[in-house]
Each structure stands twice: as C-alpha cells, then as structure tokens.
Amino acid sequence: MSSKSHAPAGKDGKIKIAIDPVTRIEGHLKAEVVVKDGKVTDAWLSGGMYRGFENILIGRDPRDAAQLTQRLCGVCPTAHSTASTRALDDAFGVKLTTNGRVTKNLIFGANYLQSHILHFYHLAALDFVRGPGKAPFVPRFEHPDLRLDEKTNKVAVDQYVKALEIRRICHEMVALFGGKMPHVSGQVVGGATEIPTKEKLAEYASRFKQVQKFIEETYVPTVYLIGSVYKDLFKIGGGYKNAMAYGVFPMDDAESEFLLKPGVYIDGKDAGFDQKLIKEYTKYAWYTDECSDLHPSKGKTIPDVHKKDAYSFCKASRYNGKAVEVGPLARMWVHNPELSPMGKKQLKDLFGIEAKMFRDLGEDMAFSLMGRHVARAEEAYMVANAIQDAWLKEVQPGEETYVKTEIPESAEGLGLTEAPRGSLLHYINIKDSKTANYQMIPATLWNSTPRDDKGHRGTIEEALVGTPVPDPKNPVDISRIIRSFDP
C-alpha cells in the first residue's frame, strides 16, 4: 500500500493529499495533490532518487556504457542496452548486419512481452483484483474500489500466478540470444554477440508459442473484460493528450521502416518527429540552473539538492516546449495499427463499439487510465505477431550478427528507441577515445516530470488534474492513474 496522508480541509475547502511512496512501480516516486469539491485541482510528482550514471561514465571506455546503463532500471535494462548500443553504433559509424538487426529485435521483442505482462498482472492488476488476503495482495487502501464478481476475480488471481510463469519464459527467450537476464550481455556496439543456431531458434520458437497463446487467449481479453467493469476509468487521466514516439524495431537495414513508427501528436495535430526539438528544463528539479534549457547533446548533470522551489530529481523534458506522453498509448496513437481480432470483438460485445483501427477508440477513450492498459495489451499482440510473422522468418541460422569496430578518437552518437514504458534517449560524446559526456532521457523523465521553467505541469501531473476523489482517505484513482503510465 502507498503510505498516504491528508490534511483537513482548509477555509478555502482545499484538502492536501500525499501518497509517499507510490508503490508497485520501479523506483521512488511521491505524489502530492490538492483536492477541492471532490476533484484534484493541482498535482506535484517528486522523483526522490538521484542516479548520476551520466557522471559515472565520464572518462571510461565508451563501450562500458552498454553494460553500466542497464543498471539504471530494474525492469527495463534491455531497453537501456538497446538505446546505448544504438548511440555507440552511431558514434562508431557502424552499420549492422541484417542478422544483427533481426537478432536484436528478437531479444528486445521478448523483453517487450515480458514487460507488458509484468505491468498489467503484477503491478497494475492489484488495483482491480481482490486477492486471497495475503501478500502481495495486501495491504492496500482500506476501501480499494474492487468491483469484479467472485468468479471473474478468481480467474484473475489464477492468471496472476500463470503470468509469473509466462514472464519467466520471456526471460529465457531474451537470454537465449542476449546471454542472460535481467542484464543482457549479448547486445554490444556492432550488433549481437550470439549467432543464432537452428537449435536455439527452435528453443526460442517453442517458448514463444506459449507466450503468444497467453497474450491472445488470456491477456488481451482480460484487459477488455476488466475495462468493461470499470468503464468510468476510460473517462479520467487524459491529461494533455499529446503523444510522442521515437520509433522502435527497425524492419529494414536502412531503418526507413519501423514496426511502430516515429511521430508526434500535439494539440490535436500529427507531425513528424524531430530530435532537435527536445530540451530539458530544471527550474523545479534538483539540478543547477546551468543544466536547464538544453538539448541532450549539450546536456549537463550537476545536482543541487538545496535548490529553492525544486521538488524532483527528474528533469522536465519537453518536445518543442510541450509536455508529451510517451509509452504504449503514445506509440499506438501515433502509429494507429489495426486492432487485434480479440480487441475488435470485445469492443463490440462489451462496449457496443465498432472499431477497426486503434484511433477508432476516439481521443477521449484512448487517452485515459484504462485506455493505457488497452494500448499496452494491443501492443503486446502486435509485437508477438512481428516475432512470428517477420523476425523468426527473417533470421538466418549461422549468419553473422556482429561487425568488428574500433573506438574513435572523437565522435558523438545519438541512440533513440522505445522502452516498453516509453521513449528512451541515450547520447554519447567521445574525446581522446574516452566518454566525455553521456546524457539520458528515460521514459519516466517524459511522463513523470516536474513543472518546466514556465511553470507548466508535467504529463502525469496534468493527467491527475480533474480526478474524482470522493474519499480523501482512499485516493484510489490517483494511484491507478500514475501506475497506468508505468513509471
């Protein structure tokens, strides 16, 4: 349970609520909100952990970054490995072999499936499912707003246990070509260290069949079923309704096509993505002012824990001055793929909605607490299809996956990818064959940002505004909205 406190309503009718820590997320996060007339009117998110990997890497062999940056996060080290090696490949001037590209897609794809199943079943589902009265299902809020009937609830609890097994299988798939999990050693500058054999591909494929079956027959239908019981949660947590995606899973060697394309959707309009429009701001972050208003290529990481008005170790990342949402919902909205057959059927049967493409859900339904869970499930289905229909057919047993490289004396590189929970950027500057500067913008530094230098709220902060809080002692939907972003 998140520890929480609330102050009695003041003369102005405002109630202050703090949830510290927000649990069932990776990391350290505190939420504070102001409630008036039963709704959130303002919000602040505080990231309480300073990691400082940018400074740890200075002066080291540039190749160390691909291993060390994986330790940034307990749930997405494979994503950091992918972003870091992409930055190194860019700096070293490497063009991957076809087999290297596809093998890395198989590694990262399996990690995506594991991460999405982890998020729904083992982090977020406890917001909707009543457990057997023991850990990890308790403790929680005294009145947690659990609505599933007894039969459906029992099925969901059984799925919780089954999902643990499926996640283990996904980890094994990653380890077959990534070397090990949770921190892969098989992704390096130049490609992958493991050359797929027929035997290992057969092992990967046999495991994958179990995962795919779970996604199609269990995960996707369950998300829609729970959503049908909590239809009101499709109406809260929308926020700015801005979306951004860097693109992920290159489908050709020129990287002209991605499984999920890059792009932005801001103020109701689609546009192409331009990395030059990214900047970070630190007026309300525990970093010096000289770290503010900078593109990552000029970025600095100088902490200032005594800074006045600051309240987070997250910098305020902005795209063309705008706070944007990143993650499965953003990717699915930008790309707008066709929905899964299960999704189409469930939307018709449970919601009375005729939908073919993801955007047929409509902006208000998609950009919501439950909309994020739907997007994550649909994306898992989409990635699983790519593993089956593209990468397992394209990979060539015995073909080279690695290109030999030399450390440049001076260079810079930018690595853009999509972690399961959102857009991920790594930047490296090399001088005298050593790392001179390294900067990262993880997904959480897009979604969980504090206010920027103009005082505009971060993405989740804005999504919390308007949230109904009928019982200040049990601010259930505040935690649900935060977790829907998977920070």
C-alpha positions as CSV (number, residue, x, y, z in Angstrom):
1,M,0.0,0.0,0.0
2,S,1.1,3.5,-0.6
3,S,1.6,5.4,2.6
4,K,-0.7,8.4,2.5
5,S,-1.7,11.4,4.5
6,H,-4.2,14.1,4.1
7,A,-4.8,17.4,5.8
8,P,-8.3,18.5,6.9
9,A,-10.0,20.9,4.5
10,G,-8.9,24.5,5.0
11,K,-11.2,27.5,5.0
12,D,-11.0,27.5,1.2
13,G,-12.3,23.9,1.1
14,K,-9.0,22.5,-0.2
15,I,-7.6,19.2,1.0
16,K,-3.9,18.2,0.5
17,I,-3.1,14.5,0.0
18,A,0.3,13.0,-0.2
19,I,1.0,9.4,-1.4
20,D,4.6,8.5,-0.5
21,P,5.8,6.2,-1.8
22,V,3.7,5.3,-4.8
23,T,4.1,1.6,-4.8
24,R,4.1,-1.1,-7.5
25,I,6.3,1.0,-9.7
26,E,10.1,0.7,-10.4
27,G,11.8,3.5,-8.5
28,H,11.0,6.2,-5.9
29,L,8.0,8.4,-6.5
30,K,5.9,10.7,-4.3
31,A,2.6,12.3,-5.4
32,E,1.0,15.3,-3.8
33,V,-2.4,16.6,-4.9
34,V,-4.8,19.3,-3.9
35,V,-8.5,18.3,-3.8
36,K,-11.4,20.7,-3.8
37,D,-15.1,19.9,-4.3
38,G,-14.2,16.2,-4.7
39,K,-11.7,16.6,-7.5
40,V,-8.0,17.1,-7.9
41,T,-7.2,20.7,-8.8
42,D,-3.4,20.6,-8.7
43,A,-0.6,18.0,-8.5
44,W,3.1,17.5,-8.0
45,L,5.2,14.4,-8.7
46,S,8.5,14.0,-6.9
47,G,11.2,11.6,-8.1
48,G,13.3,11.0,-5.0
49,M,16.2,9.1,-6.3
50,Y,19.4,10.6,-7.8
51,R,21.2,8.0,-10.0
52,G,24.0,10.0,-11.6
53,F,25.1,7.5,-14.2
54,E,25.9,10.3,-16.6
55,N,28.8,11.3,-14.3
56,I,29.8,7.8,-13.6
57,L,30.5,7.2,-17.3
58,I,32.8,10.2,-17.8
59,G,36.4,9.1,-18.6
60,R,35.5,5.5,-19.1
61,D,35.8,3.3,-22.2
62,P,32.7,4.2,-24.3
63,R,31.8,0.6,-24.7
64,D,31.2,0.3,-20.9
65,A,28.0,2.4,-21.3
66,A,26.0,-0.5,-22.8
67,Q,26.6,-2.5,-19.7
68,L,26.6,0.1,-16.9
69,T,23.5,2.0,-18.1
70,Q,21.4,-1.2,-17.8
71,R,21.7,-0.8,-14.0
72,L,19.6,2.4,-14.3
73,C,16.4,0.4,-14.0
74,G,15.2,-2.9,-12.5
75,V,12.6,-3.6,-15.2
76,C,14.0,-2.2,-18.4
77,P,17.7,-2.9,-18.6
78,T,17.3,-4.4,-22.1
79,A,15.8,-1.1,-23.3
80,H,18.8,0.8,-21.9
81,S,21.2,-1.7,-23.6
82,T,19.3,-1.1,-26.9
83,A,19.4,2.7,-26.6
84,S,23.1,2.7,-25.5
85,T,24.3,0.4,-28.3
86,R,22.4,2.5,-30.8
87,A,24.2,5.6,-29.6
88,L,27.5,3.7,-29.8
89,D,26.8,2.4,-33.3
90,D,26.0,5.9,-34.3
91,A,29.3,7.2,-32.8
92,F,31.4,4.4,-34.1
93,G,29.9,4.6,-37.6
94,V,28.6,1.0,-37.6
95,K,26.0,-0.5,-40.0
96,L,24.6,-3.6,-38.5
97,T,24.3,-6.8,-40.5
98,T,20.8,-7.9,-41.3
99,N,21.1,-10.8,-38.9
100,G,22.3,-8.5,-36.2
101,R,19.3,-6.2,-36.6
102,V,16.8,-9.1,-36.6
103,T,18.5,-10.9,-33.6
104,K,18.3,-7.7,-31.6
105,N,14.6,-7.4,-32.5
106,L,14.1,-10.9,-31.2
107,I,15.9,-10.0,-27.9
108,F,14.0,-6.8,-27.4
109,G,10.7,-8.2,-28.6
110,A,10.7,-10.9,-26.0
111,N,11.6,-8.3,-23.4
112,Y,8.6,-6.2,-24.5
113,L,6.2,-9.1,-24.0
114,Q,7.6,-9.8,-20.5
115,S,7.4,-6.1,-19.5
116,H,3.8,-5.6,-20.7
117,I,2.7,-8.8,-18.9
118,L,4.6,-7.7,-15.8
119,H,3.0,-4.3,-15.8
120,F,-0.6,-5.4,-16.1
121,Y,-0.6,-8.5,-13.9
122,H,2.0,-7.8,-11.2
123,L,1.9,-4.0,-10.9
124,A,-1.5,-2.7,-12.0
125,A,-3.9,-5.6,-11.7
126,L,-4.0,-5.4,-7.9
127,D,-5.8,-2.1,-8.4
128,F,-8.8,-4.2,-9.7
129,V,-8.4,-7.7,-8.3
130,R,-9.2,-8.9,-4.8
131,G,-6.6,-11.3,-3.6
132,P,-6.7,-14.2,-1.1
133,G,-5.9,-12.0,1.8
134,K,-2.2,-12.3,1.9
135,A,0.9,-10.7,0.3
136,P,1.3,-9.4,-2.4
137,F,-2.5,-8.6,-2.4
138,V,-2.4,-6.8,1.0
139,P,-2.1,-4.3,2.5
140,R,-3.8,-1.7,0.3
141,F,-6.3,1.2,0.7
142,E,-9.0,0.4,3.3
143,H,-11.7,0.8,0.6
144,P,-9.9,-0.1,-2.7
145,D,-13.0,0.0,-5.0
146,L,-12.8,-3.6,-6.2
147,R,-15.8,-4.5,-8.4
148,L,-15.2,-7.8,-10.1
149,D,-17.7,-10.6,-9.3
150,E,-16.4,-13.6,-7.4
151,K,-16.0,-15.9,-10.4
152,T,-14.2,-13.3,-12.5
153,N,-12.0,-12.3,-9.6
154,K,-10.9,-15.9,-9.0
155,V,-9.9,-16.2,-12.7
156,A,-7.9,-13.0,-12.5
157,V,-6.0,-14.3,-9.4
158,D,-5.2,-17.6,-11.2
159,Q,-3.9,-15.5,-14.1
160,Y,-1.6,-13.6,-11.8
161,V,0.2,-16.8,-11.0
162,K,0.2,-18.0,-14.6
163,A,1.6,-14.7,-15.7
164,L,4.7,-15.2,-13.5
165,E,5.5,-18.4,-15.4
166,I,5.0,-16.6,-18.8
167,R,7.3,-13.9,-17.7
168,R,10.0,-16.5,-16.8
169,I,9.6,-17.9,-20.3
170,C,10.0,-14.5,-21.9
171,H,13.2,-14.0,-19.8
172,E,14.5,-17.3,-21.2
173,M,13.8,-16.1,-24.7
174,V,15.8,-13.0,-24.1
175,A,18.7,-14.9,-22.5
176,L,18.9,-17.3,-25.5
177,F,20.4,-14.5,-27.6
178,G,21.1,-11.9,-25.0
179,G,23.3,-14.1,-22.9
180,K,21.5,-13.6,-19.6
181,M,18.7,-11.8,-17.8
182,P,17.9,-9.3,-16.3
183,H,21.0,-7.5,-17.6
184,V,21.9,-8.7,-21.1
185,S,25.5,-9.1,-22.2
186,G,24.8,-10.0,-25.8
187,Q,24.0,-6.6,-27.2
188,V,27.1,-4.6,-28.0
189,V,28.3,-1.9,-30.3
190,G,28.4,-3.6,-33.7
191,G,25.4,-5.8,-33.1
192,A,24.9,-9.0,-31.1
193,T,27.5,-11.5,-29.8
194,E,25.3,-14.6,-30.3
195,I,24.9,-16.1,-33.8
196,P,21.5,-17.9,-33.8
197,T,21.7,-21.6,-34.5
198,K,18.8,-23.8,-35.7
199,E,18.7,-25.4,-32.2
200,K,18.5,-22.1,-30.3
201,L,15.9,-20.7,-32.7
202,A,13.8,-23.8,-32.2
203,E,14.1,-23.3,-28.4
204,Y,13.1,-19.6,-28.8
205,A,10.1,-20.5,-31.1
206,S,8.8,-23.3,-28.8
207,R,8.8,-20.9,-25.8
208,F,7.3,-18.1,-27.9
209,K,4.2,-20.3,-28.7
210,Q,3.3,-20.4,-25.0
211,V,3.7,-16.7,-24.6
212,Q,1.7,-15.9,-27.8
213,K,-1.1,-18.2,-26.6
214,F,-1.3,-16.4,-23.3
215,I,-1.4,-13.0,-24.9
216,E,-4.1,-13.9,-27.4
217,E,-6.3,-16.0,-25.2
218,T,-5.8,-14.5,-21.7
219,Y,-4.0,-11.1,-21.5
220,V,-5.9,-9.2,-24.2
221,P,-9.4,-10.5,-23.4
222,T,-8.9,-9.9,-19.7
223,V,-7.9,-6.3,-20.1
224,Y,-11.1,-5.6,-22.1
225,L,-13.2,-7.6,-19.6
226,I,-11.8,-5.6,-16.6
227,G,-12.3,-2.4,-18.6
228,S,-15.9,-3.2,-19.1
229,V,-16.4,-3.4,-15.3
230,Y,-14.5,-0.1,-14.8
231,K,-15.9,1.9,-17.8
232,D,-15.7,5.1,-15.8
233,L,-11.9,4.8,-15.8
234,F,-12.0,5.4,-19.6
235,K,-13.0,8.9,-18.7
236,I,-10.3,10.1,-16.3
237,G,-6.5,10.5,-16.5
238,G,-6.4,12.0,-20.0
239,G,-4.1,15.0,-19.3
240,Y,-2.7,17.0,-22.2
241,K,-3.5,14.3,-24.8
242,N,-0.1,14.9,-26.5
243,A,1.9,11.9,-27.7
244,M,5.4,11.2,-28.9
245,A,7.3,8.2,-30.2
246,Y,10.8,7.7,-31.5
247,G,10.1,4.6,-33.4
248,V,11.1,1.1,-32.4
249,F,12.0,-2.3,-34.0
250,P,13.6,-1.4,-37.4
251,M,12.1,-3.5,-40.1
252,D,14.8,-2.9,-42.7
253,D,18.6,-2.3,-42.6
254,A,18.3,1.3,-43.7
255,E,15.9,1.9,-40.8
256,S,13.4,3.6,-43.1
257,E,10.6,1.5,-41.6
258,F,9.8,0.6,-38.0
259,L,7.2,-1.8,-36.6
260,L,6.0,1.2,-34.6
261,K,6.8,4.4,-36.4
262,P,8.2,7.7,-35.0
263,G,6.0,10.7,-34.8
264,V,4.3,13.3,-32.6
265,Y,0.6,14.2,-31.9
266,I,0.4,17.6,-30.3
267,D,-2.7,19.8,-29.7
268,G,-4.7,17.5,-31.9
269,K,-2.3,17.5,-34.9
270,D,0.1,14.9,-36.3
271,A,3.6,15.8,-37.2
272,G,6.9,14.2,-38.0
273,F,9.4,13.6,-35.1
274,D,12.5,15.9,-34.9
275,Q,15.0,15.1,-32.2
276,K,16.4,18.7,-32.4
277,L,13.2,19.9,-30.7
278,I,13.9,18.1,-27.5
279,K,15.1,20.1,-24.4
280,E,15.3,19.6,-20.7
281,Y,14.4,22.1,-18.0
282,T,15.5,22.2,-14.4
283,K,13.8,25.2,-12.6
284,Y,11.9,22.8,-10.4
285,A,14.4,19.9,-10.5
286,W,17.3,19.3,-8.1
287,Y,19.9,20.4,-10.7
288,T,21.8,23.7,-11.2
289,D,20.3,26.3,-13.5
290,E,23.1,25.8,-16.0
291,C,21.6,22.3,-16.7
292,S,18.3,23.9,-17.9
293,D,17.1,24.7,-21.4
294,L,19.5,22.3,-23.1
295,H,19.3,19.7,-25.8
296,P,20.8,16.4,-24.6
297,S,23.8,16.9,-26.8
298,K,24.6,19.9,-24.7
299,G,23.2,18.4,-21.5
300,K,24.7,18.7,-18.0
301,T,24.1,16.7,-14.9
302,I,25.0,18.8,-11.9
303,P,22.8,18.1,-8.8
304,D,21.8,20.8,-6.4
305,V,19.8,19.2,-3.5
306,H,19.3,22.6,-1.7
307,K,17.8,24.3,-4.7
308,K,14.8,26.6,-3.8
309,D,11.4,25.5,-5.2
310,A,12.8,22.3,-6.7
311,Y,11.0,19.1,-5.8
312,S,12.3,16.2,-8.1
313,F,15.4,14.5,-9.4
314,C,13.5,14.2,-12.7
315,K,14.3,17.0,-15.2
316,A,11.4,18.4,-17.1
317,S,11.7,17.0,-20.6
318,R,9.8,18.9,-23.3
319,Y,9.3,18.5,-27.1
320,N,9.1,21.9,-28.8
321,G,8.2,23.3,-25.5
322,K,5.3,20.9,-24.8
323,A,4.9,18.2,-22.2
324,V,4.1,14.9,-24.1
325,E,3.0,11.4,-23.1
326,V,5.2,8.5,-24.1
327,G,4.6,4.8,-23.9
328,P,2.3,2.2,-25.4
329,L,-0.6,4.6,-25.7
330,A,1.5,7.2,-27.4
331,R,3.0,4.6,-29.8
332,M,-0.3,3.1,-30.7
333,W,-1.9,6.5,-31.2
334,V,1.0,7.7,-33.4
335,H,1.2,4.5,-35.4
336,N,-2.6,3.7,-35.4
337,P,-2.4,0.0,-36.2
338,E,-5.3,-2.3,-36.8
339,L,-6.7,-3.7,-33.5
340,S,-6.4,-7.4,-32.7
341,P,-9.4,-9.7,-33.6
342,M,-10.0,-10.2,-29.9
343,G,-10.0,-6.5,-29.3
344,K,-12.5,-5.8,-32.0
345,K,-14.8,-8.5,-30.7
346,Q,-14.5,-7.3,-27.1
347,L,-15.2,-3.7,-28.0
348,K,-18.3,-4.7,-29.9
349,D,-19.6,-7.3,-27.3
350,L,-18.7,-5.4,-24.1
351,F,-18.8,-1.8,-25.2
352,G,-21.0,-1.7,-28.3
353,I,-18.2,0.0,-30.3
354,E,-17.4,-0.9,-33.9
355,A,-13.7,-0.3,-34.2
356,K,-11.0,-1.4,-36.7
357,M,-8.1,0.8,-36.1
358,F,-6.7,2.0,-32.7
359,R,-7.8,5.6,-33.2
360,D,-11.4,4.4,-33.7
361,L,-11.5,4.3,-29.9
362,G,-11.5,8.1,-30.0
363,E,-9.2,10.5,-28.3
364,D,-11.1,10.7,-25.0
365,M,-11.4,6.9,-24.6
366,A,-7.8,6.2,-25.6
367,F,-6.2,8.9,-23.6
368,S,-7.4,7.6,-20.2
369,L,-6.5,5.4,-17.3
370,M,-8.0,2.3,-18.9
371,G,-7.0,3.3,-22.4
372,R,-3.4,2.9,-21.5
373,H,-4.0,-0.7,-20.4
374,V,-5.8,-1.4,-23.6
375,A,-3.0,0.1,-25.6
376,R,-0.4,-2.0,-23.8
377,A,-2.3,-5.2,-24.4
378,E,-2.8,-4.4,-28.1
379,E,0.8,-3.6,-28.5
380,A,1.9,-6.9,-26.9
381,Y,-0.3,-8.6,-29.5
382,M,1.3,-6.6,-32.3
383,V,4.9,-7.3,-31.2
384,A,4.1,-11.0,-30.8
385,N,2.8,-11.0,-34.4
386,A,6.0,-9.4,-35.6
387,I,8.1,-12.1,-33.9
388,Q,6.0,-14.8,-35.6
389,D,5.5,-13.3,-39.0
390,A,8.6,-11.3,-39.5
391,W,11.7,-11.8,-37.3
392,L,11.6,-15.6,-36.8
393,K,11.2,-16.0,-40.6
394,E,13.9,-13.4,-41.4
395,V,16.6,-14.5,-39.1
396,Q,19.3,-16.7,-40.7
397,P,20.9,-19.5,-38.7
398,G,24.7,-19.3,-38.7
399,E,24.8,-15.9,-40.3
400,E,27.0,-13.1,-38.8
401,T,25.4,-10.8,-36.2
402,Y,28.4,-8.7,-35.3
403,V,30.5,-6.1,-37.1
404,K,34.0,-5.5,-35.7
405,T,34.6,-1.9,-34.5
406,E,37.3,0.4,-33.4
407,I,36.9,3.1,-30.7
408,P,37.0,6.5,-32.5
409,E,39.3,9.2,-31.1
410,S,36.5,11.7,-31.2
411,A,32.8,11.3,-32.1
412,E,29.3,11.7,-30.9
413,G,26.3,9.4,-31.2
414,L,22.5,9.5,-30.5
415,G,20.6,6.4,-29.7
416,L,16.8,6.6,-29.9
417,T,14.5,3.7,-29.1
418,E,11.3,2.9,-27.2
419,A,11.4,1.2,-23.8
420,P,8.2,-0.7,-23.1
421,R,7.2,2.2,-20.9
422,G,8.2,5.0,-23.4
423,S,10.6,6.9,-25.4
424,L,14.3,6.4,-24.4
425,L,17.3,8.5,-25.5
426,H,21.0,8.0,-24.9
427,Y,23.6,10.4,-26.1
428,I,27.4,10.0,-26.0
429,N,30.3,12.4,-26.8
430,I,33.7,10.8,-27.2
431,K,37.1,12.6,-26.9
432,D,40.5,11.0,-26.7
433,S,38.7,7.7,-27.1
434,K,37.0,8.2,-23.7
435,T,33.5,9.2,-22.8
436,A,33.5,13.0,-22.4
437,N,29.7,13.4,-21.9
438,Y,26.8,11.0,-21.6
439,Q,23.2,12.0,-21.3
440,M,20.0,10.0,-21.0
441,I,16.3,10.8,-21.1
442,P,14.4,7.7,-19.8
443,A,10.7,7.3,-20.4
444,T,9.9,8.4,-16.8
445,L,11.7,11.7,-17.5
446,W,8.9,12.3,-20.1
447,N,5.9,11.1,-18.1
448,S,6.8,11.9,-14.5
449,T,8.4,15.2,-15.0
450,P,8.0,18.2,-12.7
451,R,7.0,21.6,-13.9
452,D,9.1,23.2,-16.6
453,D,10.7,26.7,-16.4
454,K,7.4,28.3,-17.4
455,G,5.6,26.5,-14.6
456,H,3.7,24.1,-16.8
457,R,2.8,20.8,-15.2
458,G,4.4,17.5,-16.3
459,T,2.5,14.8,-18.1
460,I,1.3,12.8,-15.2
461,E,0.7,15.9,-13.1
462,E,-1.7,17.2,-15.7
463,A,-3.4,13.8,-16.0
464,L,-4.2,13.8,-12.3
465,V,-6.0,17.2,-12.5
466,G,-9.7,16.6,-12.6
467,T,-9.5,13.1,-11.0
468,P,-12.5,12.4,-8.7
469,V,-11.6,11.9,-5.1
470,P,-14.9,11.2,-3.2
471,D,-13.0,9.8,-0.2
472,P,-9.7,11.6,0.7
473,K,-8.7,8.7,2.9
474,N,-8.8,6.4,-0.1
475,P,-7.5,8.3,-3.2
476,V,-7.6,5.1,-5.2
477,D,-7.7,6.6,-8.7
478,I,-4.7,8.8,-8.1
479,S,-2.5,5.7,-7.7
480,R,-4.3,4.0,-10.6
481,I,-3.6,6.8,-13.0
482,I,0.1,7.0,-12.0
483,R,0.5,3.3,-12.4
484,S,-1.3,3.3,-15.8
485,F,1.8,5.2,-17.2
486,D,4.1,2.5,-15.8
487,P,6.7,5.0,-14.4
